[in-house]
Each structure stands twice: as C-alpha cells, then as structure tokens.
Amino acid sequence: MTYDKQKEIHYYKSFSNIISIEFNLGYPVYVSESQEFSPSNLALLGRDNGRWFMYSNGFKKGEIELERKGMHNNQNQKFENYKNDRRMIEYYPPMELDSILSKISSLSGTLIQHEAILKQEGFIIFIEAVDRSLELTLDLVSKIRGDINITVNVNKEAQEEKGIPQCIEFLKENGDYDDLELIKTVWKMRRVELRNDIAGIFLNEGTFRPKYFDSISANLIGNIKGETVKGKSNFTLNDKKNNEQSVEFEVSSYWFGDFFRNVIKTYMGSFYYWSYSDGKGMLENYFIINGKMKGEFLSGLLSHWKEPRRIKHHNYIEYIKKLKKIL
C-alpha cells in the first residue's frame, strides 16, 4: 500500500529552533548485562507531582533484577525508587536538571519534547524555542554546565515541514527505529463536546502538542490556521506566519493526569504524541510507540477510554502502521 502522507497524517510544525542537550554523567543510567545497548532505548520525559522523571520500557522480561542492580542516582549510589511493572522503569535524573527544566517549561515560546534518548552513561533531551525565547533558554541551560558535563547543539532550521520528532530523526539517522509504530486514533466529538471540552480550543483547525508532559496538566501548543483564535482559553501568541499562528493555550485538562496514570506509569513508559483537529469535531491523535509494547499500550488506552469522564466519547483506532514504512 502506498501511503498518502498529506491525506493520512497531519504532521505538526516544530518551533524555529531545536536545542539538543546531551548529558554525559560518567556513571550508568542503567545497566542490563543480558541486553546489548541500543540507541533506540527511549524514555518519556515528564513531570510528576512537580518533579521530573524518565519512564523507559526498553528492557526484556526477566531482567528486572539486573536492572535494579545496575541503576544509580546522581550521587552514584544505588537507586531504589524504581518501577518494575511490565518491564517499565522510572528514573529520576540529576537534581541540577530538575530546576532548569522547571524554569524552561515556564517560559513563553518554549516546548520540552517529551521523549528522551537513553545512552549508556547519559541521555539526550530536546527543547524547542521560538526566536525571541532562544537566548533566555540557552542562558538557563548554561547554568548547569559547571555541574554536569553537557554538549549543546542548536538546530536553527528545525523540522517545520517534516513533522518528525527530533528523537525519532536521531534514531532514523542511526538506522535503529525498526520497532517503532504509529498508532492513529480518532475522537468524533459531539457539538457540545467540541464547544465545551478543553475550553473549546479544538474549534480551531490545526495541530496540538503538550508544552511538556505532566501528571496533572500542562499548556497546549497549537499551530492553528486562520486569523482568529477560537475557544474560551487564555492564550499567548508565539509566532505568526502567513495564515498560521503558533499559540500557547492556558488550558487545564484531566486528559494528562488520566493518561499518565492509565498508560505511562501503569503499562507503557515512552511514546511520542501529538494531535490534529479539523475544527469541526474530528480530533486525530497520533502516538509513536515501541511496537513490542503494543499490547500494553492498547490495554492502557482502553482503560483510559473507559474513565467515567470519557466513557461516552466516541473514540476508535483508525490504524497501526510500522513507522519505517511511512517515514
């Protein structure tokens, strides 16, 4: 089958600057003696109760004890606060990073991509910034240089047209994304849902991403079409090009907390997410996941859809495809 990308997939547009920060810690983030390290070990970067964590599912069954023995915290001590449900690990990164991420996430015109790349003794994260926020973001990043060995790169071209998350582009360039799959789900909204749910922001046509992932809620970044911003949410204009606007919506949604509990912490760990609204009641949700965890993800997604506040919503899976066949 030949895929019509424009018809089947609505890609988002990134901010004009993408900052990659590679952390070289000098001690193991994790060790798994029976599994050869692979650059496709991804971790979801998110904030839970005000602290930043990484959630990874890149391990095989039967390795829990090896994982436990190999995990260290930033004082190079054994790290005991771990999750071993269904091969998923919770990791608390160095404390110096915690405060910087919180400050960056509060800046207007920034977005913290919620997927990190785990390395043997470190990790890579990606931060997006519009031009007016770039210098301040880099100033904050520079404050941790004396505490942690980091390498910082700024991509000023970004991937505005590709719509490929930077972490996935990294894996693609390294030839190691065979296991990744794209799941597209659809929420058909009734008129009252379109008008009232999430402050009515899906009355706008465009793509939406979380400013960062949080167990409670977080602002949404929208690339919307047209001159008028619809809905009841307060918002900040990040950028405007031609007939499109980049907008940060100050919305509060149960979706984040429920999805964090039902999918990330219970079953899944890492994934990448964005959505597209046609402005008329059709919301498309896109998830890039590790295909080996597909059963766990779908179990969590079903639990998510059965929550009392969305049990009457019309949600369904449109397709599941190998990412390598699309990109």
C-alpha positions, 0 to 999 in steps of 0.5 A: 500500500502506498501511503498518502502522507498529506491525506493520512497524517497531519504532521505538526510544525516544530518551533524555529529552533531545536536545542539538543542537550546531551548529558554525559554523567560518567556513571550508568543510567542503567545497566542490563548485562543480558541486553546489548545497548541500543540507541533506540532505548527511549524514555518519556520525559515528564513531570510528576507531582512537580518533579521530573522523571524518565519512564523507559520500557526498553528492557526484556522480561526477566531482567528486572533484577539486573536492572535494579542492580545496575541503576544509580542516582546522581550521587552514584549510589544505588537507586531504589525508587524504581518501577518494575511493572511490565518491564517499565522503569522510572528514573529520576535524573540529576537534581541540577536538571530538575530546576532548569527544566522547571524554569524552561517549561515556564517560559513563553515560546518554549516546548520540552519534547517529551521523549528522551534518548537513553545512552549508556552513561547519559541521555539526550533531551530536546527543547524547542524555542521560538526566536525571541525565547532562544537566548533566555533558554540557552542562558538557563541551560548554561547554568548547569554546565559547571555541574554536569558535563553537557554538549549543546547543539542548536538546530536553527532550521528545525523540522517545520515541514517534516513533522518528525520528532527530533528523537525519532530523526536521531534514531532514523539517522542511526538506522535503529527505529525498526520497532517503532509504530504509529498508532492513529486514533480518532475522537468524533466529538459531539457539538457540545463536546467540541464547544465545551471540552478543553475550553473549546480550543479544538474549534480551531483547525490545526495541530496540538502538542503538550508544552511538556508532559505532566501528571496533572496538566500542562499548556497546549501548543497549537499551530492553528490556521486562520486569523482568529483564535477560537475557544474560551482559553487564555492564550499567548501568541508565539509566532505568526506566519502567513495564515498560521499562528503558533499559540500557547493555550492556558488550558487545564485538562484531566486528559494528562493526569488520566493518561499518565496514570492509565498508560505511562506509569501503569503499562507503557513508559515512552511514546511520542504524541501529538494531535490534529483537529479539523475544527469541526469535531474530528480530533486525530491523535497520533502516538509513536510507540515501541511496537513490542509494547503494543499490547500494553499500550492498547490495554492502557488506552482502553482503560483510559477510554473507559474513565467515567469522564470519557466513557461516552466519547466516541473514540476508535483506532483508525490504524497501526502502521510500522513507522519505517514504512511511512517515514 
